[in-house]
Amino acid sequence: MNAALIGAGIAVFAGFGSAIGIGIAASGGSRAIALNPGKEKSIRMITFLGIIMGSACSIYGLLIALIVIPGQGENTSLIGAGIAAVASAGAAVGIGIAASGGSLATARQEEKEKSIRMITFLGIVLAEACAIYGLLVALIIISAGEANPSLVGAGIATLAGAGAAIGIGLAADGGCQGIARQPEKEKSIRMITFLGIVLAEACAIYGLLISFIIIGNAQANPALIAAGAATLAGAGAAVGIGLAASGGSQGIARQPEKEKSIRMITFLGIVLAEACAIYGLLVAFIIIGNG
């Protein structure tokens, strides 16, 4: 088995999500310009940023693949490097969702362009950060230069960032759409949006933390692969957080009179979804402690 080639093949899968994210950003930008041609310049800036950052995610995967290919075939750690690069797939989708939402919201609500742009850029930047976490871990694994099956677990742990980026994109999209629909409720919508974005990003950081702990463990312990897998709970948790935040933002925009009830349901959803990520993090720590 040539582990280097397997890792390379896995790494370029980042392009799968990258292409989807680029398409989402381009679609949103085109529709937004059609809705409001007068804001073409602003919409084009958001769209191009989404496309470029989404495209960068595929380049991260390609870079890791090209670095891994000449590696030692028996070095199973290189599979972990390839897996870590796949975090870029989810990051690109999240970037596309945020860019599309920002473009459409700008077209619908010119007066709140500044607030919408701030939320959009925050979503894009933090989703891109999830791709960079995976790239960083992949490069560290490659630089280790030794066959250590534990490092596959480090690569798996970074995949929490794939779900985190999608959750961030969903929260940003919902916030932008909410402000565009009901500008008077900007403060409430922005609070929900930022909470969703921050807690979704936290899920990626949980995975990154476990990755670093596994990398710092000198022992070649295959059980640490399970620790990395445990943090994948954070991927689903982040998507759930993003959905809850998006729904809450748009719910308040549609029915301001029921803001209190909507906010309570939204916060409950966000908190309990975040708890699922913490369960995975807790189990990962227990596995590492018993390893």
C-alpha positions in Angstrom: 0.0 0.0 0.0 1.4 3.4 -1.0 0.1 5.6 1.8 1.6 8.8 0.1 -0.6 8.3 -3.0 -3.7 7.6 -0.9 -3.1 10.8 1.0 -2.6 12.8 -2.2 -5.9 11.5 -3.6 -7.8 12.3 -0.5 -6.3 15.8 -0.3 -7.6 17.0 -3.7 -11.1 16.1 -2.6 -11.0 19.7 -1.2 -11.8 20.7 -4.8 -15.2 19.1 -4.5 -16.4 21.6 -1.9 -14.5 24.4 -3.5 -16.4 24.1 -6.8 -19.7 24.0 -5.0 -18.8 27.1 -2.9 -17.7 29.0 -6.0 -20.9 28.1 -7.7 -23.0 29.3 -4.8 -21.1 32.6 -4.6 -21.4 33.2 -8.3 -25.1 32.3 -8.4 -25.9 34.7 -5.5 -23.9 37.5 -7.1 -25.6 37.2 -10.5 -29.1 37.1 -9.0 -28.3 40.1 -6.7 -27.1 42.3 -9.7 -30.3 41.3 -11.5 -32.3 42.5 -8.5 -30.5 45.8 -8.0 -28.2 46.8 -10.9 -27.4 50.0 -9.1 -25.3 48.1 -6.4 -23.3 46.1 -9.0 -20.0 47.4 -7.7 -20.6 46.3 -4.1 -22.1 43.0 -5.1 -19.3 42.3 -7.4 -16.7 42.9 -4.7 -18.5 40.4 -2.3 -18.9 37.9 -5.1 -15.3 38.0 -6.3 -14.1 37.7 -2.7 -16.2 34.6 -2.2 -15.0 33.1 -5.5 -11.4 33.8 -4.8 -11.4 32.5 -1.2 -13.4 29.5 -2.3 -10.9 28.8 -5.1 -8.0 29.1 -2.6 -9.5 26.1 -0.7 -9.0 23.8 -3.7 -5.4 25.1 -4.1 -4.7 24.1 -0.5 -5.7 20.5 -1.3 -3.7 20.6 -4.5 -0.6 21.9 -2.6 -0.8 19.1 0.0 -1.3 16.5 -2.7 1.8 17.6 -4.6 3.9 17.7 -1.4 2.7 14.3 -0.3 3.1 12.4 -3.7 7.0 12.2 -3.5 6.8 11.0 0.2 7.6 7.5 1.5 4.9 5.1 0.4 4.9 3.3 3.8 4.4 6.5 5.8 0.8 6.2 6.9 0.9 9.6 8.5 0.6 11.1 5.0 -3.0 9.8 4.9 -3.7 12.0 7.9 -2.2 15.0 6.0 -4.5 14.3 3.1 -7.5 14.0 5.4 -6.6 17.3 7.1 -6.7 19.1 3.7 -10.3 18.0 3.2 -11.4 20.6 5.8 -11.1 23.0 2.9 -14.1 21.4 1.2 -16.5 22.5 3.9 -14.8 25.9 4.3 -15.4 26.7 0.6 -19.1 25.8 0.9 -19.4 28.1 3.9 -17.6 30.9 2.1 -20.0 30.5 -0.8 -23.1 30.6 1.4 -21.9 33.7 3.2 -21.0 35.5 0.0 -24.3 34.7 -1.7 -26.3 35.8 1.3 -24.3 39.1 1.5 -24.8 39.8 -2.2 -28.5 39.2 -2.1 -29.0 41.2 1.1 -27.0 44.1 -0.3 -29.3 44.2 -3.3 -32.5 44.2 -1.2 -31.4 46.7 1.5 -29.0 49.4 0.3 -29.3 51.4 3.5 -27.8 48.6 5.6 -25.0 47.8 3.3 -22.3 48.5 5.9 -23.8 46.1 8.5 -24.4 43.4 5.8 -20.9 43.7 4.5 -19.4 43.4 8.0 -21.4 40.2 8.7 -20.5 38.8 5.2 -16.8 39.5 5.6 -16.8 38.0 9.1 -18.4 34.9 7.8 -16.0 34.5 4.8 -12.9 35.1 6.9 -13.8 32.7 9.7 -14.9 30.0 7.2 -11.6 30.5 5.4 -9.8 30.1 8.8 -11.3 26.6 9.1 -9.5 25.7 5.8 -6.2 27.2 7.1 -6.5 25.1 10.3 -6.6 21.9 8.1 -3.7 23.2 5.9 -1.6 24.0 9.0 -2.2 20.5 10.5 -1.4 18.8 7.2 1.9 20.7 6.9 2.8 19.8 10.5 2.1 16.1 9.8 4.2 16.1 6.7 7.1 17.9 8.4 7.1 15.2 11.1 8.5 12.8 8.5 7.7 9.6 10.4 5.2 6.8 10.1 2.9 7.4 13.0 -0.7 6.1 12.7 -1.7 8.5 15.5 -1.3 11.4 13.1 -4.2 10.1 11.0 -6.3 10.9 14.1 -4.9 14.5 14.0 -6.0 14.8 10.4 -9.5 13.5 11.1 -10.0 15.9 14.0 -9.5 18.9 11.7 -12.6 17.8 9.7 -14.7 19.4 12.5 -13.7 22.6 10.7 -15.6 21.5 7.6 -18.9 21.5 9.4 -17.9 24.6 11.3 -17.4 26.6 8.2 -20.8 25.6 6.7 -22.4 26.6 10.0 -20.7 29.9 9.9 -21.9 30.5 6.4 -25.4 29.6 7.3 -25.4 32.0 10.3 -24.0 34.8 8.2 -26.4 34.2 5.4 -29.4 34.2 7.8 -28.2 37.4 9.5 -27.8 39.3 6.3 -31.2 38.2 5.0 -32.8 39.1 8.3 -31.3 42.6 8.3 -32.3 43.1 4.7 -35.9 42.2 5.5 -36.3 44.0 8.8 -33.6 46.8 9.3 -35.3 48.0 12.5 -34.3 44.7 14.2 -30.7 44.9 13.2 -29.3 44.8 16.8 -31.2 41.7 17.8 -30.4 39.9 14.5 -26.8 40.8 14.7 -26.5 39.4 18.3 -28.0 36.0 17.2 -25.8 36.0 14.1 -22.6 36.7 16.0 -23.4 34.1 18.6 -24.0 31.5 15.9 -20.8 32.4 14.1 -18.6 32.4 17.2 -20.0 29.1 18.6 -19.7 27.4 15.2 -16.1 28.6 14.9 -15.5 27.1 18.4 -16.3 23.7 17.1 -13.4 24.0 14.6 -11.1 25.1 17.4 -12.1 22.0 19.4 -10.9 19.9 16.5 -7.7 21.9 16.1 -7.0 21.6 19.8 -7.3 17.8 19.7 -5.1 17.7 16.5 -2.3 19.5 18.3 -2.5 17.3 21.3 -2.3 14.2 19.2 0.6 15.6 17.2 2.4 16.4 20.4 2.0 12.8 21.6 5.2 11.1 20.7 3.7 7.6 21.0 2.5 5.7 17.9 -0.9 4.9 19.4 -3.6 3.9 16.9 -6.2 4.5 19.6 -5.7 8.2 19.1 -7.4 7.9 15.8 -10.6 7.4 17.8 -9.9 10.7 19.7 -9.8 12.5 16.4 -13.0 10.8 15.3 -14.8 11.9 18.5 -14.3 15.5 17.6 -16.3 15.0 14.4 -19.4 15.5 16.6 -18.4 19.2 16.3 -18.9 19.2 12.6 -22.6 18.4 12.9 -23.0 20.6 15.9 -21.7 23.6 14.0 -24.1 23.0 11.1 -26.9 22.8 13.6 -25.8 26.0 15.3 -25.7 27.8 11.9 -29.2 26.5 11.0 -30.6 27.7 14.4 -29.0 31.1 14.2 -30.2 31.6 10.6 -33.7 30.6 11.4 -33.8 32.8 14.5 -32.5 35.8 12.5 -35.0 35.4 9.7 -37.8 34.5 12.2 -37.4 37.8 14.1 -37.3 39.7 10.8 -40.6 38.2 9.7 -42.4 38.5 13.0 -40.8 41.1 15.3 -43.7 40.9 17.7 -42.7 37.3 18.6 -39.0 38.2 19.1 -38.9 37.0 22.7 -40.2 33.5 21.9 -38.1 33.2 18.7 -35.0 34.2 20.6 -35.6 31.7 23.4 -36.0 28.8 20.9 -33.0 30.0 18.9 -30.7 30.2 22.0 -31.9 26.8 23.2 -31.1 25.2 19.8 -27.7 26.9 19.7 -26.7 25.9 23.2 -27.8 22.2 22.9 -26.2 21.9 19.5 -22.9 23.2 21.0 -23.3 20.7 23.9 -23.0 17.9 21.3 -19.6 19.3 20.2 -18.5 19.4 23.8 -19.5 15.8 24.3 -17.2 14.8 21.5 -14.4 16.9 22.9 -14.9 15.3 26.3 -14.7 11.8 24.9 -11.6 12.8 22.9 -9.8 13.9 26.1 -10.8 10.7 27.9 -9.4 8.6 25.0 -6.2 10.6 25.0 -5.9 10.3 28.8 -6.4 6.5 28.6 -4.0 6.1 25.7 
